[in-house]
Amino acid sequence: MSFTWRYEKDDGTEVPERSLPDSATGQSFPQQGDAESWVGEVWRELRDGGVDAVTLLEDDRVVYGPMSLHAD
């Protein structure tokens, strides 16, 4: 089991990996808390790189999301 983030635009389309900041490519985490801590550290970088929202996945199952990276 692993946890990953799906990176999305406001309209729900997935942001292609080639468009992501380097820190986001290929990230997976053994525990949900690890994934949440990581996104808490890099959310501004993701937002500035064109990501509007993130969804947490456990393998292929949605844990929660989409969660906006914008204050509004």
PDB file of N, H, CA, C and O in Angstrom:
ATOM      1  N   MET A   1       0.841  -1.168   0.000  1.00  0.00           N
ATOM      2  CA  MET A   1       0.000   0.000   0.000  1.00  0.00           C
ATOM      3  C   MET A   1       0.886   1.231   0.000  1.00  0.00           C
ATOM      4  O   MET A   1       1.901   1.283   0.695  1.00  0.00           O
ATOM      5  N   SER A   2       0.489   2.224  -0.791  1.00  0.00           N
ATOM      6  H   SER A   2      -0.335   2.182  -1.355  1.00  0.00           H
ATOM      7  CA  SER A   2       1.220   3.488  -0.807  1.00  0.00           C
ATOM      8  C   SER A   2       0.244   4.632  -1.025  1.00  0.00           C
ATOM      9  O   SER A   2      -0.844   4.457  -1.573  1.00  0.00           O
ATOM     10  N   PHE A   3       0.662   5.792  -0.586  1.00  0.00           N
ATOM     11  H   PHE A   3       1.546   5.934  -0.141  1.00  0.00           H
ATOM     12  CA  PHE A   3      -0.142   7.003  -0.706  1.00  0.00           C
ATOM     13  C   PHE A   3       0.518   7.935  -1.707  1.00  0.00           C
ATOM     14  O   PHE A   3       1.730   8.145  -1.680  1.00  0.00           O
ATOM     15  N   THR A   4      -0.296   8.485  -2.583  1.00  0.00           N
ATOM     16  H   THR A   4      -1.281   8.314  -2.605  1.00  0.00           H
ATOM     17  CA  THR A   4       0.189   9.433  -3.586  1.00  0.00           C
ATOM     18  C   THR A   4      -0.811  10.573  -3.680  1.00  0.00           C
ATOM     19  O   THR A   4      -1.949  10.475  -3.220  1.00  0.00           O
ATOM     20  N   TRP A   5      -0.354  11.647  -4.284  1.00  0.00           N
ATOM     21  H   TRP A   5       0.570  11.727  -4.658  1.00  0.00           H
ATOM     22  CA  TRP A   5      -1.222  12.795  -4.542  1.00  0.00           C
ATOM     23  C   TRP A   5      -1.517  12.876  -6.034  1.00  0.00           C
ATOM     24  O   TRP A   5      -0.635  12.664  -6.867  1.00  0.00           O
ATOM     25  N   ARG A   6      -2.759  13.182  -6.355  1.00  0.00           N
ATOM     26  H   ARG A   6      -3.475  13.353  -5.678  1.00  0.00           H
ATOM     27  CA  ARG A   6      -3.132  13.502  -7.730  1.00  0.00           C
ATOM     28  C   ARG A   6      -3.239  15.036  -7.780  1.00  0.00           C
ATOM     29  O   ARG A   6      -3.897  15.648  -6.940  1.00  0.00           O
ATOM     30  N   TYR A   7      -2.597  15.630  -8.754  1.00  0.00           N
ATOM     31  H   TYR A   7      -2.062  15.133  -9.437  1.00  0.00           H
ATOM     32  CA  TYR A   7      -2.509  17.084  -8.885  1.00  0.00           C
ATOM     33  C   TYR A   7      -3.490  17.531  -9.959  1.00  0.00           C
ATOM     34  O   TYR A   7      -3.485  17.005 -11.072  1.00  0.00           O
ATOM     35  N   GLU A   8      -4.337  18.508  -9.620  1.00  0.00           N
ATOM     36  H   GLU A   8      -4.341  18.935  -8.715  1.00  0.00           H
ATOM     37  CA  GLU A   8      -5.444  18.860 -10.498  1.00  0.00           C
ATOM     38  C   GLU A   8      -5.536  20.363 -10.749  1.00  0.00           C
ATOM     39  O   GLU A   8      -5.059  21.176  -9.957  1.00  0.00           O
ATOM     40  N   LYS A   9      -6.159  20.704 -11.867  1.00  0.00           N
ATOM     41  H   LYS A   9      -6.546  20.043 -12.510  1.00  0.00           H
ATOM     42  CA  LYS A   9      -6.545  22.081 -12.174  1.00  0.00           C
ATOM     43  C   LYS A   9      -7.928  22.318 -11.565  1.00  0.00           C
ATOM     44  O   LYS A   9      -8.575  21.379 -11.101  1.00  0.00           O
ATOM     45  N   ASP A  10      -8.381  23.577 -11.569  1.00  0.00           N
ATOM     46  H   ASP A  10      -7.856  24.340 -11.946  1.00  0.00           H
ATOM     47  CA  ASP A  10      -9.698  23.903 -11.008  1.00  0.00           C
ATOM     48  C   ASP A  10     -10.832  23.135 -11.654  1.00  0.00           C
ATOM     49  O   ASP A  10     -11.836  22.844 -11.004  1.00  0.00           O
ATOM     50  N   ASP A  11     -10.683  22.804 -12.929  1.00  0.00           N
ATOM     51  H   ASP A  11      -9.868  23.040 -13.457  1.00  0.00           H
ATOM     52  CA  ASP A  11     -11.759  22.094 -13.635  1.00  0.00           C
ATOM     53  C   ASP A  11     -11.719  20.582 -13.423  1.00  0.00           C
ATOM     54  O   ASP A  11     -12.515  19.854 -14.016  1.00  0.00           O
ATOM     55  N   GLY A  12     -10.793  20.102 -12.577  1.00  0.00           N
ATOM     56  H   GLY A  12     -10.147  20.693 -12.096  1.00  0.00           H
ATOM     57  CA  GLY A  12     -10.718  18.680 -12.265  1.00  0.00           C
ATOM     58  C   GLY A  12      -9.782  17.882 -13.152  1.00  0.00           C
ATOM     59  O   GLY A  12      -9.545  16.703 -12.888  1.00  0.00           O
ATOM     60  N   THR A  13      -9.242  18.498 -14.200  1.00  0.00           N
ATOM     61  H   THR A  13      -9.434  19.456 -14.414  1.00  0.00           H
ATOM     62  CA  THR A  13      -8.303  17.765 -15.047  1.00  0.00           C
ATOM     63  C   THR A  13      -6.977  17.600 -14.318  1.00  0.00           C
ATOM     64  O   THR A  13      -6.562  18.461 -13.542  1.00  0.00           O
ATOM     65  N   GLU A  14      -6.333  16.490 -14.582  1.00  0.00           N
ATOM     66  H   GLU A  14      -6.671  15.791 -15.213  1.00  0.00           H
ATOM     67  CA  GLU A  14      -5.060  16.190 -13.932  1.00  0.00           C
ATOM     68  C   GLU A  14      -3.933  16.991 -14.574  1.00  0.00           C
ATOM     69  O   GLU A  14      -3.869  17.118 -15.797  1.00  0.00           O
ATOM     70  N   VAL A  15      -3.053  17.523 -13.749  1.00  0.00           N
ATOM     71  H   VAL A  15      -3.105  17.420 -12.756  1.00  0.00           H
ATOM     72  CA  VAL A  15      -1.882  18.246 -14.235  1.00  0.00           C
ATOM     73  C   VAL A  15      -0.865  17.196 -14.694  1.00  0.00           C
ATOM     74  O   VAL A  15      -0.509  16.318 -13.908  1.00  0.00           O
ATOM     75  N   PRO A  16      -0.389  17.259 -15.934  1.00  0.00           N
ATOM     76  CA  PRO A  16       0.578  16.275 -16.420  1.00  0.00           C
ATOM     77  C   PRO A  16       1.872  16.321 -15.604  1.00  0.00           C
ATOM     78  O   PRO A  16       2.325  17.393 -15.201  1.00  0.00           O
ATOM     79  N   GLU A  17       2.454  15.160 -15.369  1.00  0.00           N
ATOM     80  H   GLU A  17       2.086  14.289 -15.696  1.00  0.00           H
ATOM     81  CA  GLU A  17       3.671  15.084 -14.553  1.00  0.00           C
ATOM     82  C   GLU A  17       4.780  15.976 -15.094  1.00  0.00           C
ATOM     83  O   GLU A  17       5.545  16.548 -14.317  1.00  0.00           O
ATOM     84  N   ARG A  18       4.878  16.103 -16.399  1.00  0.00           N
ATOM     85  H   ARG A  18       4.257  15.638 -17.030  1.00  0.00           H
ATOM     86  CA  ARG A  18       5.944  16.917 -16.985  1.00  0.00           C
ATOM     87  C   ARG A  18       5.791  18.393 -16.628  1.00  0.00           C
ATOM     88  O   ARG A  18       6.749  19.159 -16.729  1.00  0.00           O
ATOM     89  N   SER A  19       4.573  18.798 -16.205  1.00  0.00           N
ATOM     90  H   SER A  19       3.795  18.175 -16.122  1.00  0.00           H
ATOM     91  CA  SER A  19       4.311  20.187 -15.834  1.00  0.00           C
ATOM     92  C   SER A  19       4.507  20.458 -14.347  1.00  0.00           C
ATOM     93  O   SER A  19       4.453  21.610 -13.915  1.00  0.00           O
ATOM     94  N   LEU A  20       4.733  19.410 -13.565  1.00  0.00           N
ATOM     95  H   LEU A  20       4.777  18.474 -13.916  1.00  0.00           H
ATOM     96  CA  LEU A  20       4.858  19.557 -12.115  1.00  0.00           C
ATOM     97  C   LEU A  20       6.245  20.041 -11.716  1.00  0.00           C
ATOM     98  O   LEU A  20       7.216  19.826 -12.441  1.00  0.00           O
ATOM     99  N   PRO A  21       6.337  20.696 -10.558  1.00  0.00           N
ATOM    100  CA  PRO A  21       7.657  21.012 -10.016  1.00  0.00           C
ATOM    101  C   PRO A  21       8.428  19.712  -9.756  1.00  0.00           C
ATOM    102  O   PRO A  21       7.822  18.678  -9.478  1.00  0.00           O
ATOM    103  N   ASP A  22       9.742  19.764  -9.846  1.00  0.00           N
ATOM    104  H   ASP A  22      10.235  20.604 -10.072  1.00  0.00           H
ATOM    105  CA  ASP A  22      10.562  18.568  -9.653  1.00  0.00           C
ATOM    106  C   ASP A  22      10.275  17.862  -8.329  1.00  0.00           C
ATOM    107  O   ASP A  22      10.337  16.635  -8.255  1.00  0.00           O
ATOM    108  N   SER A  23       9.964  18.621  -7.296  1.00  0.00           N
ATOM    109  H   SER A  23       9.913  19.618  -7.357  1.00  0.00           H
ATOM    110  CA  SER A  23       9.724  18.022  -5.981  1.00  0.00           C
ATOM    111  C   SER A  23       8.490  17.125  -5.950  1.00  0.00           C
ATOM    112  O   SER A  23       8.339  16.328  -5.024  1.00  0.00           O
ATOM    113  N   ALA A  24       7.611  17.237  -6.934  1.00  0.00           N
ATOM    114  H   ALA A  24       7.734  17.884  -7.686  1.00  0.00           H
ATOM    115  CA  ALA A  24       6.369  16.472  -6.936  1.00  0.00           C
ATOM    116  C   ALA A  24       6.418  15.228  -7.810  1.00  0.00           C
ATOM    117  O   ALA A  24       5.543  14.371  -7.688  1.00  0.00           O
ATOM    118  N   THR A  25       7.388  15.099  -8.668  1.00  0.00           N
ATOM    119  H   THR A  25       8.100  15.795  -8.767  1.00  0.00           H
ATOM    120  CA  THR A  25       7.398  13.976  -9.596  1.00  0.00           C
ATOM    121  C   THR A  25       7.839  12.698  -8.889  1.00  0.00           C
ATOM    122  O   THR A  25       8.854  12.660  -8.193  1.00  0.00           O
ATOM    123  N   GLY A  26       7.040  11.659  -9.092  1.00  0.00           N
ATOM    124  H   GLY A  26       6.216  11.690  -9.657  1.00  0.00           H
ATOM    125  CA  GLY A  26       7.386  10.342  -8.573  1.00  0.00           C
ATOM    126  C   GLY A  26       7.245  10.172  -7.070  1.00  0.00           C
ATOM    127  O   GLY A  26       7.801   9.227  -6.511  1.00  0.00           O
ATOM    128  N   GLN A  27       6.529  11.045  -6.409  1.00  0.00           N
ATOM    129  H   GLN A  27       6.077  11.813  -6.863  1.00  0.00           H
ATOM    130  CA  GLN A  27       6.394  10.956  -4.957  1.00  0.00           C
ATOM    131  C   GLN A  27       5.371   9.897  -4.559  1.00  0.00           C
ATOM    132  O   GLN A  27       4.250   9.888  -5.067  1.00  0.00           O
ATOM    133  N   SER A  28       5.759   9.008  -3.650  1.00  0.00           N
ATOM    134  H   SER A  28       6.669   9.016  -3.237  1.00  0.00           H
ATOM    135  CA  SER A  28       4.812   8.102  -2.995  1.00  0.00           C
ATOM    136  C   SER A  28       5.276   7.942  -1.558  1.00  0.00           C
ATOM    137  O   SER A  28       6.456   8.114  -1.251  1.00  0.00           O
ATOM    138  N   PHE A  29       4.337   7.612  -0.681  1.00  0.00           N
ATOM    139  H   PHE A  29       3.379   7.472  -0.931  1.00  0.00           H
ATOM    140  CA  PHE A  29       4.605   7.616   0.753  1.00  0.00           C
ATOM    141  C   PHE A  29       4.047   6.354   1.385  1.00  0.00           C
ATOM    142  O   PHE A  29       2.980   5.889   0.984  1.00  0.00           O
ATOM    143  N   PRO A  30       4.751   5.784   2.374  1.00  0.00           N
ATOM    144  CA  PRO A  30       4.277   4.554   3.002  1.00  0.00           C
ATOM    145  C   PRO A  30       3.104   4.775   3.958  1.00  0.00           C
ATOM    146  O   PRO A  30       2.330   3.851   4.207  1.00  0.00           O
ATOM    147  N   GLN A  31       2.966   5.985   4.494  1.00  0.00           N
ATOM    148  H   GLN A  31       3.595   6.736   4.292  1.00  0.00           H
ATOM    149  CA  GLN A  31       1.919   6.295   5.461  1.00  0.00           C
ATOM    150  C   GLN A  31       1.163   7.550   5.038  1.00  0.00           C
ATOM    151  O   GLN A  31       1.733   8.441   4.409  1.00  0.00           O
ATOM    152  N   GLN A  32      -0.122   7.617   5.384  1.00  0.00           N
ATOM    153  H   GLN A  32      -0.585   6.893   5.895  1.00  0.00           H
ATOM    154  CA  GLN A  32      -0.929   8.785   5.057  1.00  0.00           C
ATOM    155  C   GLN A  32      -0.340  10.046   5.691  1.00  0.00           C
ATOM    156  O   GLN A  32      -0.290  11.093   5.046  1.00  0.00           O
ATOM    157  N   GLY A  33       0.099   9.958   6.926  1.00  0.00           N
ATOM    158  H   GLY A  33       0.058   9.107   7.449  1.00  0.00           H
ATOM    159  CA  GLY A  33       0.670  11.115   7.611  1.00  0.00           C
ATOM    160  C   GLY A  33       1.905  11.655   6.913  1.00  0.00           C
ATOM    161  O   GLY A  33       2.130  12.865   6.895  1.00  0.00           O
ATOM    162  N   ASP A  34       2.705  10.769   6.340  1.00  0.00           N
ATOM    163  H   ASP A  34       2.523   9.786   6.354  1.00  0.00           H
ATOM    164  CA  ASP A  34       3.892  11.209   5.593  1.00  0.00           C
ATOM    165  C   ASP A  34       3.483  12.029   4.371  1.00  0.00           C
ATOM    166  O   ASP A  34       4.080  13.065   4.078  1.00  0.00           O
ATOM    167  N   ALA A  35       2.467  11.560   3.671  1.00  0.00           N
ATOM    168  H   ALA A  35       1.981  10.718   3.909  1.00  0.00           H
ATOM    169  CA  ALA A  35       1.977  12.272   2.480  1.00  0.00           C
ATOM    170  C   ALA A  35       1.418  13.633   2.873  1.00  0.00           C
ATOM    171  O   ALA A  35       1.670  14.631   2.199  1.00  0.00           O
ATOM    172  N   GLU A  36       0.658  13.669   3.966  1.00  0.00           N
ATOM    173  H   GLU A  36       0.454  12.858   4.514  1.00  0.00           H
ATOM    174  CA  GLU A  36       0.056  14.926   4.404  1.00  0.00           C
ATOM    175  C   GLU A  36       1.117  15.920   4.880  1.00  0.00           C
ATOM    176  O   GLU A  36       1.018  17.115   4.603  1.00  0.00           O
ATOM    177  N   SER A  37       2.116  15.436   5.584  1.00  0.00           N
ATOM    178  H   SER A  37       2.197  14.465   5.810  1.00  0.00           H
ATOM    179  CA  SER A  37       3.204  16.323   6.023  1.00  0.00           C
ATOM    180  C   SER A  37       3.942  16.908   4.832  1.00  0.00           C
ATOM    181  O   SER A  37       4.258  18.098   4.808  1.00  0.00           O
ATOM    182  N   TRP A  38       4.213  16.063   3.844  1.00  0.00           N
ATOM    183  H   TRP A  38       3.956  15.097   3.863  1.00  0.00           H
ATOM    184  CA  TRP A  38       4.933  16.515   2.659  1.00  0.00           C
ATOM    185  C   TRP A  38       4.157  17.601   1.921  1.00  0.00           C
ATOM    186  O   TRP A  38       4.719  18.639   1.571  1.00  0.00           O
ATOM    187  N   VAL A  39       2.861  17.365   1.683  1.00  0.00           N
ATOM    188  H   VAL A  39       2.404  16.522   1.968  1.00  0.00           H
ATOM    189  CA  VAL A  39       2.086  18.363   0.939  1.00  0.00           C
ATOM    190  C   VAL A  39       1.962  19.652   1.753  1.00  0.00           C
ATOM    191  O   VAL A  39       1.862  20.738   1.183  1.00  0.00           O
ATOM    192  N   GLY A  40       1.967  19.535   3.072  1.00  0.00           N
ATOM    193  H   GLY A  40       2.048  18.652   3.535  1.00  0.00           H
ATOM    194  CA  GLY A  40       1.941  20.719   3.918  1.00  0.00           C
ATOM    195  C   GLY A  40       3.191  21.565   3.780  1.00  0.00           C
ATOM    196  O   GLY A  40       3.157  22.774   4.011  1.00  0.00           O
ATOM    197  N   GLU A  41       4.291  20.938   3.405  1.00  0.00           N
ATOM    198  H   GLU A  41       4.319  19.956   3.217  1.00  0.00           H
ATOM    199  CA  GLU A  41       5.556  21.650   3.224  1.00  0.00           C
ATOM    200  C   GLU A  41       5.705  22.260   1.829  1.00  0.00           C
ATOM    201  O   GLU A  41       6.378  23.278   1.672  1.00  0.00           O
ATOM    202  N   VAL A  42       5.083  21.648   0.814  1.00  0.00           N
ATOM    203  H   VAL A  42       4.536  20.821   0.941  1.00  0.00           H
ATOM    204  CA  VAL A  42       5.332  22.080  -0.571  1.00  0.00           C
ATOM    205  C   VAL A  42       4.102  22.636  -1.293  1.00  0.00           C
ATOM    206  O   VAL A  42       4.164  22.882  -2.498  1.00  0.00           O
ATOM    207  N   TRP A  43       2.995  22.839  -0.589  1.00  0.00           N
ATOM    208  H   TRP A  43       2.944  22.639   0.389  1.00  0.00           H
ATOM    209  CA  TRP A  43       1.771  23.246  -1.280  1.00  0.00           C
ATOM    210  C   TRP A  43       1.929  24.561  -2.022  1.00  0.00           C
ATOM    211  O   TRP A  43       1.347  24.733  -3.093  1.00  0.00           O
ATOM    212  N   ARG A  44       2.700  25.492  -1.480  1.00  0.00           N
ATOM    213  H   ARG A  44       3.173  25.352  -0.610  1.00  0.00           H
ATOM    214  CA  ARG A  44       2.891  26.775  -2.184  1.00  0.00           C
ATOM    215  C   ARG A  44       3.648  26.570  -3.500  1.00  0.00           C
ATOM    216  O   ARG A  44       3.318  27.176  -4.520  1.00  0.00           O
ATOM    217  N   GLU A  45       4.649  25.721  -3.459  1.00  0.00           N
ATOM    218  H   GLU A  45       4.917  25.229  -2.631  1.00  0.00           H
ATOM    219  CA  GLU A  45       5.410  25.410  -4.672  1.00  0.00           C
ATOM    220  C   GLU A  45       4.505  24.751  -5.716  1.00  0.00           C
ATOM    221  O   GLU A  45       4.588  25.065  -6.904  1.00  0.00           O
ATOM    222  N   LEU A  46       3.651  23.844  -5.269  1.00  0.00           N
ATOM    223  H   LEU A  46       3.584  23.589  -4.305  1.00  0.00           H
ATOM    224  CA  LEU A  46       2.709  23.200  -6.186  1.00  0.00           C
ATOM    225  C   LEU A  46       1.757  24.231  -6.784  1.00  0.00           C
ATOM    226  O   LEU A  46       1.543  24.259  -7.995  1.00  0.00           O
ATOM    227  N   ARG A  47       1.190  25.077  -5.926  1.00  0.00           N
ATOM    228  H   ARG A  47       1.364  25.054  -4.942  1.00  0.00           H
ATOM    229  CA  ARG A  47       0.253  26.109  -6.394  1.00  0.00           C
ATOM    230  C   ARG A  47       0.931  27.043  -7.387  1.00  0.00           C
ATOM    231  O   ARG A  47       0.370  27.353  -8.439  1.00  0.00           O
ATOM    232  N   ASP A  48       2.135  27.490  -7.053  1.00  0.00           N
ATOM    233  H   ASP A  48       2.590  27.239  -6.199  1.00  0.00           H
ATOM    234  CA  ASP A  48       2.867  28.389  -7.942  1.00  0.00           C
ATOM    235  C   ASP A  48       3.247  27.708  -9.247  1.00  0.00           C
ATOM    236  O   ASP A  48       3.478  28.377 -10.253  1.00  0.00           O
ATOM    237  N   GLY A  49       3.315  26.364  -9.236  1.00  0.00           N
ATOM    238  H   GLY A  49       3.127  25.820  -8.418  1.00  0.00           H
ATOM    239  CA  GLY A  49       3.627  25.595 -10.433  1.00  0.00           C
ATOM    240  C   GLY A  49       2.413  25.230 -11.267  1.00  0.00           C
ATOM    241  O   GLY A  49       2.536  24.502 -12.253  1.00  0.00           O
ATOM    242  N   GLY A  50       1.228  25.731 -10.882  1.00  0.00           N
ATOM    243  H   GLY A  50       1.128  26.322 -10.081  1.00  0.00           H
ATOM    244  CA  GLY A  50       0.042  25.505 -11.705  1.00  0.00           C
ATOM    245  C   GLY A  50      -0.937  24.479 -11.183  1.00  0.00           C
ATOM    246  O   GLY A  50      -1.910  24.157 -11.866  1.00  0.00           O
ATOM    247  N   VAL A  51      -0.707  23.950  -9.981  1.00  0.00           N
ATOM    248  H   VAL A  51       0.083  24.211  -9.426  1.00  0.00           H
ATOM    249  CA  VAL A  51      -1.643  22.991  -9.386  1.00  0.00           C
ATOM    250  C   VAL A  51      -2.665  23.782  -8.571  1.00  0.00           C
ATOM    251  O   VAL A  51      -2.292  24.618  -7.748  1.00  0.00           O
ATOM    252  N   ASP A  52      -3.953  23.521  -8.800  1.00  0.00           N
ATOM    253  H   ASP A  52      -4.256  22.842  -9.469  1.00  0.00           H
ATOM    254  CA  ASP A  52      -5.015  24.215  -8.074  1.00  0.00           C
ATOM    255  C   ASP A  52      -5.550  23.408  -6.901  1.00  0.00           C
ATOM    256  O   ASP A  52      -6.015  23.980  -5.916  1.00  0.00           O
ATOM    257  N   ALA A  53      -5.488  22.077  -7.000  1.00  0.00           N
ATOM    258  H   ALA A  53      -5.110  21.612  -7.800  1.00  0.00           H
ATOM    259  CA  ALA A  53      -6.040  21.213  -5.960  1.00  0.00           C
ATOM    260  C   ALA A  53      -5.298  19.880  -5.967  1.00  0.00           C
ATOM    261  O   ALA A  53      -4.673  19.503  -6.959  1.00  0.00           O
ATOM    262  N   VAL A  54      -5.380  19.178  -4.842  1.00  0.00           N
ATOM    263  H   VAL A  54      -5.887  19.485  -4.036  1.00  0.00           H
ATOM    264  CA  VAL A  54      -4.765  17.854  -4.737  1.00  0.00           C
ATOM    265  C   VAL A  54      -5.784  16.870  -4.172  1.00  0.00           C
ATOM    266  O   VAL A  54      -6.665  17.238  -3.396  1.00  0.00           O
ATOM    267  N   THR A  55      -5.644  15.625  -4.576  1.00  0.00           N
ATOM    268  H   THR A  55      -4.928  15.325  -5.206  1.00  0.00           H
ATOM    269  CA  THR A  55      -6.468  14.535  -4.063  1.00  0.00           C
ATOM    270  C   THR A  55      -5.521  13.446  -3.569  1.00  0.00           C
ATOM    271  O   THR A  55      -4.602  13.039  -4.279  1.00  0.00           O
ATOM    272  N   LEU A  56      -5.756  12.978  -2.338  1.00  0.00           N
ATOM    273  H   LEU A  56      -6.503  13.308  -1.761  1.00  0.00           H
ATOM    274  CA  LEU A  56      -4.928  11.921  -1.762  1.00  0.00           C
ATOM    275  C   LEU A  56      -5.476  10.561  -2.152  1.00  0.00           C
ATOM    276  O   LEU A  56      -6.667  10.286  -2.001  1.00  0.00           O
ATOM    277  N   LEU A  57      -4.591   9.716  -2.654  1.00  0.00           N
ATOM    278  H   LEU A  57      -3.624   9.939  -2.777  1.00  0.00           H
ATOM    279  CA  LEU A  57      -4.951   8.352  -3.066  1.00  0.00           C
ATOM    280  C   LEU A  57      -4.188   7.331  -2.236  1.00  0.00           C
ATOM    281  O   LEU A  57      -3.007   7.514  -1.940  1.00  0.00           O
ATOM    282  N   GLU A  58      -4.866   6.262  -1.866  1.00  0.00           N
ATOM    283  H   GLU A  58      -5.825   6.113  -2.106  1.00  0.00           H
ATOM    284  CA  GLU A  58      -4.212   5.075  -1.299  1.00  0.00           C
ATOM    285  C   GLU A  58      -4.315   4.016  -2.370  1.00  0.00           C
ATOM    286  O   GLU A  58      -5.393   3.481  -2.631  1.00  0.00           O
ATOM    287  N   ASP A  59      -3.185   3.717  -2.990  1.00  0.00           N
ATOM    288  H   ASP A  59      -2.310   4.152  -2.778  1.00  0.00           H
ATOM    289  CA  ASP A  59      -3.176   2.921  -4.210  1.00  0.00           C
ATOM    290  C   ASP A  59      -4.095   3.614  -5.220  1.00  0.00           C
ATOM    291  O   ASP A  59      -3.777   4.720  -5.658  1.00  0.00           O
ATOM    292  N   ASP A  60      -5.217   3.010  -5.604  1.00  0.00           N
ATOM    293  H   ASP A  60      -5.475   2.112  -5.249  1.00  0.00           H
ATOM    294  CA  ASP A  60      -6.127   3.646  -6.570  1.00  0.00           C
ATOM    295  C   ASP A  60      -7.386   4.212  -5.912  1.00  0.00           C
ATOM    296  O   ASP A  60      -8.252   4.751  -6.602  1.00  0.00           O
ATOM    297  N   ARG A  61      -7.496   4.096  -4.598  1.00  0.00           N
ATOM    298  H   ARG A  61      -6.792   3.657  -4.038  1.00  0.00           H
ATOM    299  CA  ARG A  61      -8.690   4.543  -3.868  1.00  0.00           C
ATOM    300  C   ARG A  61      -8.518   5.980  -3.397  1.00  0.00           C
ATOM    301  O   ARG A  61      -7.484   6.337  -2.832  1.00  0.00           O
ATOM    302  N   VAL A  62      -9.535   6.801  -3.633  1.00  0.00           N
ATOM    303  H   VAL A  62     -10.374   6.511  -4.092  1.00  0.00           H
ATOM    304  CA  VAL A  62      -9.508   8.182  -3.153  1.00  0.00           C
ATOM    305  C   VAL A  62      -9.716   8.182  -1.641  1.00  0.00           C
ATOM    306  O   VAL A  62     -10.720   7.671  -1.146  1.00  0.00           O
ATOM    307  N   VAL A  63      -8.759   8.759  -0.912  1.00  0.00           N
ATOM    308  H   VAL A  63      -7.943   9.174  -1.314  1.00  0.00           H
ATOM    309  CA  VAL A  63      -8.887   8.923   0.534  1.00  0.00           C
ATOM    310  C   VAL A  63      -9.684  10.192   0.816  1.00  0.00           C
ATOM    311  O   VAL A  63     -10.646  10.166   1.584  1.00  0.00           O
ATOM    312  N   TYR A  64      -9.286  11.305   0.196  1.00  0.00           N
ATOM    313  H   TYR A  64      -8.505  11.326  -0.427  1.00  0.00           H
ATOM    314  CA  TYR A  64     -10.062  12.538   0.239  1.00  0.00           C
ATOM    315  C   TYR A  64      -9.570  13.486  -0.836  1.00  0.00           C
ATOM    316  O   TYR A  64      -8.487  13.327  -1.399  1.00  0.00           O
ATOM    317  N   GLY A  65     -10.401  14.473  -1.097  1.00  0.00           N
ATOM    318  H   GLY A  65     -11.281  14.603  -0.640  1.00  0.00           H
ATOM    319  CA  GLY A  65     -10.070  15.478  -2.090  1.00  0.00           C
ATOM    320  C   GLY A  65     -11.152  15.569  -3.125  1.00  0.00           C
ATOM    321  O   GLY A  65     -12.085  14.766  -3.131  1.00  0.00           O
ATOM    322  N   PRO A  66     -11.039  16.522  -3.987  1.00  0.00           N
ATOM    323  CA  PRO A  66      -9.919  17.452  -4.124  1.00  0.00           C
ATOM    324  C   PRO A  66      -9.911  18.516  -3.026  1.00  0.00           C
ATOM    325  O   PRO A  66     -10.955  18.961  -2.549  1.00  0.00           O
ATOM    326  N   MET A  67      -8.703  18.903  -2.650  1.00  0.00           N
ATOM    327  H   MET A  67      -7.855  18.542  -3.038  1.00  0.00           H
ATOM    328  CA  MET A  67      -8.468  19.917  -1.637  1.00  0.00           C
ATOM    329  C   MET A  67      -7.765  21.089  -2.326  1.00  0.00           C
ATOM    330  O   MET A  67      -6.678  20.935  -2.884  1.00  0.00           O
ATOM    331  N   SER A  68      -8.395  22.248  -2.277  1.00  0.00           N
ATOM    332  H   SER A  68      -9.278  22.374  -1.824  1.00  0.00           H
ATOM    333  CA  SER A  68      -7.867  23.424  -2.946  1.00  0.00           C
ATOM    334  C   SER A  68      -6.556  23.878  -2.326  1.00  0.00           C
ATOM    335  O   SER A  68      -6.363  23.768  -1.115  1.00  0.00           O
ATOM    336  N   LEU A  69      -5.662  24.383  -3.151  1.00  0.00           N
ATOM    337  H   LEU A  69      -5.819  24.473  -4.135  1.00  0.00           H
ATOM    338  CA  LEU A  69      -4.409  24.980  -2.693  1.00  0.00           C
ATOM    339  C   LEU A  69      -4.506  26.498  -2.656  1.00  0.00           C
ATOM    340  O   LEU A  69      -3.507  27.183  -2.434  1.00  0.00           O
ATOM    341  N   HIS A  70      -5.703  27.023  -2.872  1.00  0.00           N
ATOM    342  H   HIS A  70      -6.515  26.467  -3.053  1.00  0.00           H
ATOM    343  CA  HIS A  70      -5.937  28.466  -2.864  1.00  0.00           C
ATOM    344  C   HIS A  70      -6.688  28.856  -1.600  1.00  0.00           C
ATOM    345  O   HIS A  70      -7.447  28.056  -1.053  1.00  0.00           O
ATOM    346  N   ALA A  71      -6.483  30.057  -1.147  1.00  0.00           N
ATOM    347  H   ALA A  71      -5.867  30.707  -1.592  1.00  0.00           H
ATOM    348  CA  ALA A  71      -7.092  30.526   0.099  1.00  0.00           C
ATOM    349  C   ALA A  71      -8.593  30.761  -0.006  1.00  0.00           C
ATOM    350  O   ALA A  71      -9.286  30.748   1.012  1.00  0.00           O
ATOM    351  N   ASP A  72      -9.101  30.972  -1.188  1.00  0.00           N
ATOM    352  H   ASP A  72      -8.539  30.982  -2.015  1.00  0.00           H
ATOM    353  CA  ASP A  72     -10.536  31.299  -1.319  1.00  0.00           C
ATOM    354  C   ASP A  72     -11.444  30.131  -1.233  1.00  0.00           C
ATOM    355  O   ASP A  72     -12.661  30.287  -1.329  1.00  0.00           O
TER     356      ASP A  72
END
